[in-house]
Amino acid sequence: MYYRIVSLVFCFSTIHGQAQQKEAYKKVLKIYNLSSYSQGRFVDSDSFSTNINNINSFQILHPTVAFAWKTKNSNYHEIELVDAIVNGFKNKSTFFATANPGNSAVSGGVAKSTYIRLRYEFIYEFMKDAKSDVTASVGLALQPNFIYFKTKPFSTKNFPSTNSGIELYGFVIPRINFKIDERSFVNINVPIALFDINYFKSTVRNPSVSIRSQSVADWHYTILPQNYYVRIGYAYLIE
C-alpha cells in the first residue's frame, strides 16, 4: 500500500509539473534596437506667417524596452516604450557695441521640451504548438506620439511660444523568432507603417494681436507614410 501511495503521488507530481511547465513563461521582457528612416512634419507659425518644415531622419542605434504577456489563446499583448525624453535648457547671449559698450542686446532664452512615444501591439502566433527553434508571428500595433516644446526668450522683442502635437501611427509587423534556449530568443521584425494621423498647434504670445490670432493649428493624415523601420530584439521569459 505504501508503494502504491508513493507511486500515485509521484505520478500526480509529474503530471502537475508538466502542466506547469507547459503553462509557464507567460510574461516576456524584451530589449530592442530600432533602426529607422523617417520623415517628419513640423509647423512653426506666428501672427504673420506659417512655416511647414519637412524633416528626414536616419537612425541606426535606438534601444527600446518592451513588456509582453500571453493571452489564453497563446497570442501576446506587448507594450513598448520607444522614447521618453524630457529636456530643459537655457541659452543667453549678450552683445555689446564696440563704439558704445553701454549699448547692449540680449538674446536667447529658456526652453523646455517633452517627447514621448509608446507602442501597443497585438501579436498573433502562427505556430503555437510547434517545437521548432524558428517560429513566425505577425503584429498589429498603434503608436501614439506626444510632443511639447515651450520657449521663453530673454529679449522683450521676441515672444514666448509653445508648440505641441500628437501623432498616431498604425503598423503591421511581421516577425521571426530564433530560439536561444528555454527562456530566451532573438526576434527580428519589420514594422510597416500603414497610416499616420497628426495634430499640431503653435502659439506665439504676441500681445499686439488677439488671443485667437496667437495660435495656429494644423492636422493631416497620410496613408502608407514613407517611414521605414527594422527592429532586432532579445527576449527573456520571466514567468
C-alpha positions as CSV (number, residue, x, y, z in Angstrom):
1,M,0.0,0.0,0.0
2,Y,2.8,2.4,0.9
3,Y,4.5,1.9,-2.5
4,R,1.1,2.5,-4.3
5,I,0.6,5.8,-2.5
6,V,4.2,6.9,-3.3
7,S,3.6,5.9,-7.0
8,L,0.4,7.9,-7.1
9,V,2.0,10.9,-5.6
10,F,4.9,10.7,-8.0
11,C,2.6,10.4,-11.0
12,F,0.5,13.4,-9.8
13,S,3.6,15.5,-9.2
14,T,5.0,14.6,-12.7
15,I,1.7,15.5,-14.4
16,H,1.3,18.7,-12.4
17,G,4.9,19.6,-13.2
18,Q,4.4,19.1,-16.9
19,A,1.3,21.2,-16.8
20,Q,3.1,23.9,-15.0
21,Q,6.0,23.8,-17.5
22,K,3.5,23.9,-20.4
23,E,1.7,26.9,-18.9
24,A,4.9,28.6,-17.7
25,Y,6.6,31.7,-19.1
26,K,3.6,33.8,-19.8
27,K,5.5,37.1,-19.4
28,V,8.4,38.3,-21.6
29,L,10.8,41.2,-21.1
30,K,12.3,42.5,-24.4
31,I,15.1,44.8,-25.4
32,Y,15.0,46.1,-29.0
33,N,17.2,48.1,-31.2
34,L,15.1,50.2,-33.6
35,S,16.8,51.3,-36.8
36,S,14.7,53.8,-38.8
37,Y,14.4,56.2,-41.7
38,S,11.5,58.5,-41.2
39,Q,10.0,61.7,-42.5
40,G,8.5,64.3,-40.1
41,R,6.4,67.4,-40.4
42,F,6.7,70.4,-38.1
43,V,4.6,73.5,-38.1
44,D,6.1,76.8,-36.9
45,S,4.0,79.9,-37.0
46,D,3.4,83.4,-35.6
47,S,0.7,86.0,-36.2
48,F,2.2,86.9,-39.6
49,S,3.2,83.6,-41.2
50,T,3.2,79.9,-41.0
51,N,6.2,77.7,-41.9
52,I,5.8,74.0,-42.6
53,N,9.1,72.1,-42.2
54,N,9.6,68.6,-43.6
55,I,12.4,66.7,-41.8
56,N,14.1,63.5,-42.9
57,S,16.0,61.5,-40.3
58,F,18.0,58.3,-40.3
59,Q,18.9,56.4,-37.1
60,I,20.9,53.2,-36.7
61,L,21.1,52.8,-32.9
62,H,18.0,53.3,-30.8
63,P,17.5,51.0,-27.9
64,T,13.9,50.5,-26.6
65,V,12.3,48.3,-23.9
66,A,9.1,46.3,-24.1
67,F,7.0,44.0,-21.9
68,A,4.7,41.3,-23.3
69,W,2.2,38.9,-21.8
70,K,0.5,35.8,-23.2
71,T,-3.3,35.5,-23.8
72,K,-5.4,32.5,-23.2
73,N,-5.1,31.7,-27.0
74,S,-1.3,31.8,-26.8
75,N,-1.0,35.1,-28.5
76,Y,0.6,38.2,-27.0
77,H,0.0,41.7,-26.0
78,E,3.0,44.0,-25.9
79,I,3.7,47.5,-24.6
80,E,6.9,49.2,-25.8
81,L,8.5,52.4,-24.6
82,V,10.0,53.8,-27.8
83,D,11.0,57.3,-26.4
84,A,10.8,59.2,-23.2
85,I,12.7,62.5,-23.5
86,V,12.2,65.5,-21.1
87,N,14.7,68.3,-21.6
88,G,15.2,71.8,-20.3
89,F,18.0,74.2,-21.3
90,K,19.0,77.8,-21.0
91,N,20.9,79.9,-23.6
92,K,21.8,83.5,-23.0
93,S,24.0,85.7,-25.2
94,T,24.8,89.4,-24.6
95,F,26.1,91.6,-27.4
96,F,28.0,94.9,-26.8
97,A,28.5,97.7,-29.3
98,T,32.3,98.4,-29.8
99,A,31.8,102.1,-30.1
100,N,29.4,102.2,-27.1
101,P,29.9,99.4,-24.6
102,G,26.9,100.6,-22.7
103,N,24.7,99.7,-25.6
104,S,24.0,96.0,-25.3
105,A,21.4,93.5,-26.5
106,V,20.4,90.2,-25.0
107,S,19.3,87.1,-27.0
108,G,18.4,83.5,-26.2
109,G,16.0,82.2,-23.7
110,V,14.8,79.2,-21.6
111,A,13.3,76.2,-23.4
112,K,11.6,73.0,-22.2
113,S,10.7,70.0,-24.4
114,T,8.9,66.7,-23.9
115,Y,8.8,63.8,-26.4
116,I,7.1,60.5,-25.6
117,R,6.4,57.6,-27.9
118,L,4.6,54.4,-26.9
119,R,3.6,51.4,-28.9
120,Y,0.9,48.8,-28.2
121,E,1.0,45.6,-30.2
122,F,-1.2,42.5,-30.5
123,I,1.0,39.6,-31.7
124,Y,-0.6,36.6,-33.4
125,E,1.5,33.4,-33.2
126,F,1.2,31.2,-36.3
127,M,3.0,28.2,-34.7
128,K,1.5,27.9,-31.2
129,D,2.3,24.3,-30.6
130,A,5.4,24.0,-32.7
131,K,8.7,22.9,-31.1
132,S,10.8,24.4,-33.8
133,D,13.7,26.7,-33.0
134,V,12.4,29.2,-35.6
135,T,8.8,30.5,-35.4
136,A,6.8,33.2,-37.2
137,S,4.2,35.7,-36.0
138,V,2.6,39.0,-37.1
139,G,1.7,42.0,-35.0
140,L,-0.8,44.8,-35.3
141,A,0.2,48.0,-33.5
142,L,-0.8,51.5,-32.6
143,Q,1.8,54.1,-31.7
144,P,0.8,57.4,-30.1
145,N,3.5,60.1,-30.0
146,F,3.3,63.2,-27.7
147,I,5.3,66.3,-28.5
148,Y,5.6,69.5,-26.4
149,F,8.1,72.4,-26.8
150,K,8.0,75.7,-24.9
151,T,10.3,78.7,-25.2
152,K,10.6,81.9,-23.1
153,P,13.0,84.5,-24.7
154,F,15.1,86.9,-22.6
155,S,14.6,89.7,-25.1
156,T,11.4,91.7,-25.0
157,K,11.5,92.0,-28.8
158,N,10.6,88.3,-29.0
159,F,7.6,86.5,-27.6
160,P,7.1,83.2,-25.7
161,S,5.9,80.4,-27.8
162,T,4.5,76.9,-27.4
163,N,4.4,74.1,-29.9
164,S,2.5,70.9,-29.1
165,G,1.3,67.9,-31.0
166,I,0.0,64.3,-31.0
167,E,0.6,61.7,-33.7
168,L,-1.0,58.2,-34.1
169,Y,0.7,55.6,-36.3
170,G,-0.7,52.2,-37.3
171,F,1.6,49.3,-38.1
172,V,1.5,45.7,-39.3
173,I,4.7,43.9,-38.1
174,P,5.8,40.5,-39.5
175,R,8.1,38.7,-37.0
176,I,10.6,35.8,-36.9
177,N,11.8,34.3,-33.6
178,F,15.1,32.4,-33.2
179,K,15.2,30.3,-30.1
180,I,18.4,30.5,-28.0
181,D,17.4,28.3,-25.0
182,E,14.3,27.5,-23.0
183,R,14.0,31.0,-21.6
184,S,15.3,33.4,-24.3
185,F,15.1,34.0,-28.0
186,V,16.1,36.6,-30.6
187,N,13.4,38.4,-32.6
188,I,13.7,40.2,-36.0
189,N,10.8,42.2,-37.2
190,V,9.9,44.9,-39.7
191,P,7.3,47.5,-38.6
192,I,5.4,48.6,-41.7
193,A,3.6,51.9,-41.3
194,L,0.0,51.8,-42.6
195,F,-1.1,55.3,-41.6
196,D,-0.1,58.5,-39.8
197,I,-2.6,60.9,-38.2
198,N,-1.2,64.0,-36.5
199,Y,-2.4,67.3,-35.0
200,F,-0.1,70.2,-34.2
201,K,-0.7,73.5,-32.5
202,S,1.6,76.5,-32.4
203,T,1.1,79.5,-30.2
204,V,3.1,82.8,-30.0
205,R,2.1,85.1,-27.1
206,N,2.2,88.3,-29.0
207,P,0.1,90.9,-27.0
208,S,-0.4,93.1,-30.1
209,V,-2.7,90.6,-31.7
210,S,-5.9,88.9,-30.5
211,I,-5.7,85.7,-28.5
212,R,-7.4,83.8,-31.3
213,S,-4.7,85.0,-33.8
214,Q,-1.9,83.9,-31.5
215,S,-2.5,80.2,-32.2
216,V,-2.4,78.2,-35.4
217,A,-3.5,74.5,-35.6
218,D,-2.9,72.0,-38.3
219,W,-3.8,68.4,-38.8
220,H,-3.4,65.9,-41.6
221,Y,-3.2,62.2,-42.3
222,T,-1.0,60.0,-44.5
223,I,-1.8,56.6,-45.9
224,L,1.4,54.4,-46.2
225,P,3.8,57.1,-45.0
226,Q,7.4,56.7,-46.3
227,N,8.8,55.7,-42.9
228,Y,10.9,52.5,-42.7
229,Y,11.9,50.5,-39.6
230,V,13.8,47.4,-38.7
231,R,13.9,46.0,-35.1
232,I,16.2,43.4,-33.7
233,G,15.4,42.3,-30.1
234,Y,16.5,40.0,-27.3
235,A,13.6,38.4,-25.3
236,Y,13.8,36.8,-21.9
237,L,10.9,34.8,-20.4
238,I,10.4,35.9,-16.8
239,E,7.4,33.8,-15.8
